[in-house]
Amino acid sequence: MDFCLGVLIVTTDPTLATDPLGDSLFGEYARMLLVGTAGCSAIASAVRVGLDPIAAILVLGNILVLASLVTSQLAGIFRCMLLIGFALALSWATIRSSGEDVWWSPVVFFSPAVLLASLLLLAARDFVTEQRRRSDSHHPACLRSYRVWGFAIGAGVLLIYMVIVPSVDSFLEQFRERPSSYTSEELTALEQLRIRTAKFAVFAVFAYFGACVGSFLNVVAASAPRGESITLRSSSCPQCQTPIWRIDNLPIVSYLNLGGRCRSCGVGIPIRYLTVEIVAMTIFAALFLYELVTGAANIPGFTHYPYAGILWIILYTKWPVIGIYFYHCALLSCLLMLALMEADRLRCPRWLAATLMAAFLLIAIASPTILPVSLVDHLPLRLPEVIPPWGQRLMTSIAGAAMGWLVSTAAPQARMRNRQWTSSTPLAAILIGIALGWQATLTIGMLWLLAATILKSIGGPRLRPRWLTPTMLLFAVTMLHHPVWKWLAQHW
């Protein structure tokens, strides 16, 4: 009777019923092995707290593993993010610590590598548990999961960057060798927190501005080819025509808050809207990290500053770097917009194409630093000195546009599927040539054709979806080329 009641209790517990470690005998043995390993490792690490700088972190990590194995409290997204966050903190602390073979100890099961594997395994278990729970839930639960995922990821990033990393760094500081003298006073933990908060806030502003640009790209890509207004109309649900509230029109946040459905009629919002906003946010965030705060370190031919970082580039504003950053963000955003049009079998209107080419060309001519690569770079030629600087920049952009048009003639070879449109490829390649020069355009074109050949030879339908048009692939290759632009240019 008691045994049957116990079985009934276990099988009706929704957490245990969806736990991958609880639905098989192998899973139960794995659980027991992890419990024994984590318990012994916690005791062994506690003995070495005063001798090993990462021993305290190992103790806390093993306690977290034990708690995740013996209780179902907080199972799901929150605990998954907590485990991943601690795994990242453990990796960072282990890498920063001095010594050889820091990942492995004489007793293998007590080493940081085994603890890291345990944390990631339990995080994967909680992720699978949450997915199984969501598959059996109704719309309100799915709505909550969207919100929890969004806010959990944001909170996890903030927790790692603002709390865990400074705390671990402060703890490890006492074990590091200190210089005999300092040129400046050390910052307190509170001062470090304020600085990190300011840096993260600046980064978040730039990244979310990219998400707003992505929301606008969705509108332009769907409306401009059809002749609809893109500025003089309010947003409304395509199904019920209900005007969208301002609070429901925030990029990414509103989609997660609404669970991907219209507030009025409940019709699902296509995932494409969220995807484009995230991709556009990634453009601005990635260029922020490897181009803006580095002082355009990825740009060949650009004169670099002796200092870099948010303080010296943004707050003590270096306008040439700011201009290059937004110019390249605009280029990649336009490529994304053209790829969306091509995926929908729509043509970019002539007025928009002419406006884009004229805008990029005029900016390249007017600014002396936007296009640091010269026409004759990598060529045994020299431009006559009688040509003014703006004339040289004009010739460089025109040569780049010509190279872009030449590269676009190979668009039929870059098709992933039969009868796939290539209507946006010429304009996209010409914009790349105007903005980056003929050298980068030729490199991108070669990588583009190589990627298309590889995908067509080894990829099935999953690697060649319908939205992967030649222009979409060109956009992806340009994104990958940009951070290594200077390195590739040095190998010409």
N, C-alpha and C positions, 0 to 999 in steps of 0.2 A: 504493500500500500504506500509506504513512504517512498520506496524506490520509484514507483509509478508517478507519484506526485512530484518527485524531484525531476523526473524526465519531462513531465508536463510543464513545470516551471521553466526548465531550460529551453524547451522548444518554443515556448511562447514569448521568451525574451527577444525582442526584435534585434537587439544588438548582437547577442550570441548567435541568433539564427542566421545572421548575415556575415559572421566572422569567418574569414577563410581558414583561420587556424582552429576553428571549432567544428568544422563539418567533415573532418576526416581523422583517421587514426594517425596518419603522418603529421598532421597539423598539431595534434596533442603532444606527440613526441617532440616536435620542434619547439613547442611552447615550454615544455619541461626543460629542454636543453638550454634555451635562452634564459630561463629563470635561474638555473644553477650557475650558468656562466656569469650573468650579471651580478648575482649575489656575491659570488666569490671575488669577482673583479672589484666590486665596490669595497669589500673589506681590505683587499690587497692594496688598493689605491689609497684608502684612508690612512694606512700605516705610513705612506710615503708623502703625505701632504706637505710636510715641512722641508722635504728634500727635492721633490720633483715639481716644477712650476705648473704642470698640467694635471697633477694628481687630483686636485680639487675638482677640476672640470670632469675628470673621469668618474669621480664619485657621484657627482650630480647627474651625469649622463646615465650611469648604471641604475641609479635610483629612478630616473624617468623611465628607463626600460622596464624595470620591475613593476612600477605603477601601471604601465600600459599593458603588461601581461596579466596582472592579477585582478584588475578591476575594469569594468566597462564604463566607468564615469568619463564623461567628455569624449567618448568615442565618436569618431567622425572627422569632420573638416577641421575643427579647432585643434584637436590633438594631432592630426596629421601635420598641420602647419607648425605646431609647437615642436614636433619631432624633427621636421625639416630644418627649422630655425636653429635648433640645438646642434644638429649635424653640421650646419654651416659654421656655427661658432666653434665647434670642436675642430673642424678642418682648419679654420683660420688660426686658432691658437696653436695647433700642432705644427703648422707650417712656420709660424713665427718663432717657435721655440728653437733653441740651438741644440746641436748635437747630431750624431749620426744615427740613422735608422730610427728616427723618432716615431715612426708609425708602428714599429714592432718592438715588443719587449721580449726578454728571454722566455717568459711564459706567454705563448702566442695568444691564448684566450683572454689575457688581461691587457692586451695592447689597444691603442687608440683605433687601429684599423678594424678590429673586431667590433668595437663599440660603434664605430661609424656604420659598419654593415648592419648591425642590429637596429640602429635608429632608422636607417633607410628602409629596412625590411618591414618594420612596424608602421612606418609612414605609408608604405605601399599597401599594407593590410588595412589601415584605416581608410585609405582612398577607395579600395575595392569595397569595403563595408558600406561606405557612403553611397557608392554607385548602386549597389544592390538595394539599399534602402530607398534611394530615389526611384528606382525602377518599379517599386511596389507602392509608391506614394502618389497622391492626387495633386492637383494643381497647386493648392496652397502650400504644400510641403515643397514642391519644386520651386515655387516662388521664394520661399524662405532659403532654400539652398543656394539660389542665385545670389541673394543678398549676402548670405553668410560667406560664400566663396569670395565675393568681391571685397567685402570688408575684412575678411580673414587674411587675404593676400596683402591688402594694404597695411593692416595692423602688423602682420608678420614682418614686412619690409621695414616698417618704422621701428619695430621692436629690435630687429637685428642691428640696424644702422645706428639707432639712437641710444640703445641701452646695452645690448649684449656686447657689441664690438668695443665700445669705450670701457665697459666694466672689465672685460677680459684683458684689454690692453693695460688698464690701470693695475690689475692684479699681477700681470706678468712683468710690469715695470720694476717691481722690487727685486726681481731675479736677474735683471740685466746689469751689465757693467755701466757705471756712470762715469762720464768724463770729469776731469779734475776741476774744470771751470766751465761756466755757461756764459754765453753772450746775451742771453735774455732769460727772463724768469719763466719757469714752467707754468703751464696753464693748469688751473684746478679742474676737477671733474665737472663742476657746474659751468665753467667757462668753455670747456670742450663741448658740453652739451649744447650750449647756446650757439657755438660756431657750427656744429653739425646741423642744428635746426635751421639756421640761416641758409646753409649750403643746400640742404634738402628742399627747403622752400623754393629757392631759386630754380633748382632742377625741376621741381614739380610744376612750376609756372610754365616753363618752356615746354615740358612734356605734354601738359594738358592743353596748351595752345595748339600743339600738333593734333590732339584729339578733336579740337574744335575745327581745325582745318579739314580733318578727315570727314567730319559731319557735313561740311560744306561741299567737299568733293562728291559725296553721295548725291547731293542735290544737283550739282552741275552735270555729272555724268548721266543722270537720268533725265534731266529737263532740257539742257541746251540742245542736244540733237533733235529733240521733238519740237523745238521752237517755243518752249514754255519759258516763262519768266523765272529767273533764278534769284532775284533780289526783291521784287515788289509783290510777293505773296507770302502769306503766313503758312506755317506748317500745319498739316492736318493728317488724320488717319486716312490712308487710301481706301479703306473698306467702308467706314461709317461716316467719313468726311467731318468728323468732330475735330475742332481746333485743338491742337496739342498744348497743354499747359506749359508754362515756362519751366516749372520744376521737372516736367517730364521730357524736356528737350535738352537736358544736359548730356553731352557725349559720354558714353560708357556707363556713367553712374546711373542714369535713368533707365537704361536697358536692364542693368542688373537689379535695380530696385523694383521694376515692373515685371521681372521674370520673363522678359522677352515677349510681352503681350500688351495690347492696347488697353489703357485704363477703362475706356468706355465700352467697347464691344468685345474685348477679350480675344480678338483675333491675334494670332502669332505674328510678331515682327520678324522679318527675315534676318537670319544670323549675319547676313552680308553687311548690314549697317554697323553692327558691333565690330566685325572683322576689319572693315575699312578704317574705322576710328582707331582701333588698336594698331593697325599697320602704320597709319599716319603718325600716331603718337610715338611709335617706335622710330620713325624717321627722325623726328625732332629730338627724341631722347638720345638716340645713338650718335647723331652728329654733335649733340651737346657734349658728349663724353669724349669722343675721339677727334673732334675738329675744333669746337669752340673753346673749351677750357684748356686745351693743349696749345692754343695759339696757332691753329691751322698747321699742326705738325704733320698732317697727312698730305699737305698740298706741295707738290714739287715747285721749286722756283720762288716760293714765298719767303720773304725775309722774316725770320722768327724773332720773337722778343726774348730777352734774357730771363723773364719770369712768366709763369703760366698759372692757371688756376682761376677759380671763380672770382677771387678778390682782384687779381691783376688784370684780368681780361674783361670782366663784366662790370664790376663796381668801379674800378679805374678804367673806364671804357676804352677799349681798343677798337675803334670803329672799322678799320679794315677787316679785322677778324669777324666782327659782328656782321658786316656786309657779306662776306664770303659765306658765312653760316646760313643766313637767310636766303641768299641766292641759290645755294645748293639744296636747301630744304624746299624751296619753291620748285626747283627742277625735278626733284624726286616726287614731289606731290603731283606735279603735272603729268609725269610718266604714269603714276598710279591712276590718275583720272582717265588718261587715254586708254590704259589697259582695261579699265572698267567699261568704257564705251565699246571697245572691241569685243569684250566678252559678251556684251548684250547685243552684238551685231548692229551697232549704231555707228554713224559717221560723225566725226567732229565737224561742226559747222565751219564754213570758211571764215566767217568773221572772228570766231574764237581762235582758229589756227593762225590767222594773220596777226591777231592781237598778241598771242603768246610769242610768236617769232619776233615781232617788232619790240616787245617789252624786253625779252632776254638780250636781243642785239643792242638796243639802246643802252641798257645798263652796262653791258660789257664794254661798250665804247666810252661811256661817260666816266666810269670808275677806273682809275689806274691800277687798282689792286685786285679787282674781281677775277681777272683772267691772267694769272701770273705766268702761264706757259706761253712762250712766244711761238710765232709761226715757224721760225727756223730752228727751233730746238730739235736736236738729233739729226740735223741736216748740215751738210758742209756749205752752208750759204750764209750770207749776211745782208740784211735789209739796208738799202741806201739811207744815209743819215738825213737826207732831205725830207724823208717821209716823217710827218709828225707822229708823236706817240699814239694819238687817237686813231690815226690812219693805220698804224701797225696793228692796233687792237682790232680795227675793222677787218683788216686782211686776215688776221688770225681766226676771227669768228666766221668769216665767209668760207675760209678753207675748211674749218671744222664742220660747217653746215654741208659743204660739198662731200666731205668724207662720210658724214652721217647719211646723206642720201645714197651714196654708193653702197654703204653697209646695208641699208634697208632693201636694196634690190635682192638680197639673199633671203628675204623673209619667207618665200615659199619653202625653202629648205629648213626653216625653223618651225614649221607647223607640227604640232603634236598629234593632230587628228586630220582626217580628210575633210576638205571643204571648210577649213577653219579660216575665219576672216583675218586679214592683215591690214585692215583699213587705217589703223592708227600707227602702224610701224614707221612709215616714212617721216611723219611729223615728230614722233618720239625720238628717232635717231637724229634728225636735224637739230632738235633742241639740245640733245646731248653734245653735238658738235659745236654749236654756238657757245654753250656754257663751259665746256671742258677742253675744247681744242681738238685738233685732228688726231693728235697722238693718243690721247685717252680714248677717243671714239674708235680708233682702229683696234686698240687693245680690247675694249669692251665688245666690239663686233666679233673678234676672233673667239673670245671666251663664250660669247652668246651662241655662236654656231657650234662650238665644241660641246656646250651643255645640251643643246638641242639634239645633237647626234647621240650623245650618251643616253639621254632620256628615251629617245626613240628606239635605241638598240636593246636596252635592258629593262625598260619600264613597261609595266602592263597598264591597264586602265586606271589603277589607283595612283600611279605616278604620272599619268597623263590625263588629268580631269579636264572637263570642258572649259573651265575658266583659265587654264594655263595656255593662253594664246601666245603668239610670238612677242607681242608687246609686253605682256605680263612677265614673260621670261626675260626680256630685255631689261625691264625694271628691276627684277631680282638680281640679275648679273651686275647692273650698275650699282645697286646697294652693296653688293659684296666687293666690288672693285674699289669703292670710294675709300674705305679705311686703309687700303694697301696701295693707293694710287702712287704715292711717292716712292715706295719700295719697287713697284713695277717699273716706274719711270727710270729708276737707276739702273735697271737691267736691260734697257734698250741698247 
